[in-house]
Amino acid sequence: MADQVEAEINARSRNEVKSQEIGEIVMSKLRDVDEIAYVRFASVYRKFADKAEFLEEMKKLLE
């Protein structure tokens, strides 16, 4: 998966990539590979302020 993330970053043809973009790429890959890992990463990366935000993300995952 790390190789896929790196390849996607390199395909953007830019010298700099924002860490936010990297985080979004990682989340998209995790979502396809391991939903639990995705939720764990998203909870830290997105810094959910409360359980409502967390539940909203879970609803998206279940759809």
C-alpha positions in Angstrom: 0.0 0.0 0.0 2.9 2.3 0.7 4.1 1.8 -2.8 0.7 2.7 -4.2 0.6 5.9 -2.1 4.1 6.8 -3.3 3.2 6.2 -6.9 0.0 8.3 -6.6 2.1 11.2 -5.1 4.7 10.9 -7.8 2.0 10.9 -10.5 1.0 14.4 -9.4 4.1 15.8 -11.1 4.8 18.4 -8.5 7.8 19.0 -6.3 5.7 19.5 -3.2 2.7 17.7 -2.0 0.8 18.9 1.1 0.6 16.5 4.0 -3.2 16.9 3.8 -3.2 15.4 0.3 -1.0 12.5 1.6 -3.4 11.9 4.4 -6.4 11.8 2.1 -4.6 9.3 -0.2 -3.7 7.1 2.7 -7.3 7.2 3.9 -8.6 6.2 0.5 -6.3 3.2 0.3 -7.0 2.1 3.9 -10.7 2.3 3.3 -10.4 -0.3 0.5 -8.0 -2.6 2.4 -9.0 -2.5 6.1 -12.1 -0.6 7.3 -11.0 -0.8 11.0 -7.6 0.6 10.2 -9.3 3.3 8.1 -11.6 4.3 11.1 -8.6 4.4 13.4 -6.5 6.5 11.1 -9.4 8.8 10.2 -10.2 9.4 13.9 -6.6 10.6 14.5 -6.1 12.3 11.2 -9.4 14.2 11.1 -9.3 14.9 14.9 -12.9 14.2 15.5 -14.2 16.8 18.0 -17.0 14.6 19.3 -18.8 11.4 18.8 -21.3 12.9 16.3 -18.4 13.5 13.8 -17.1 10.0 14.4 -20.6 8.5 13.9 -21.0 10.5 10.7 -17.8 9.0 9.3 -19.0 5.5 10.3 -22.3 6.1 8.4 -20.3 7.0 5.3 -18.3 3.8 5.7 -21.4 1.6 6.0 -23.0 3.0 2.9 
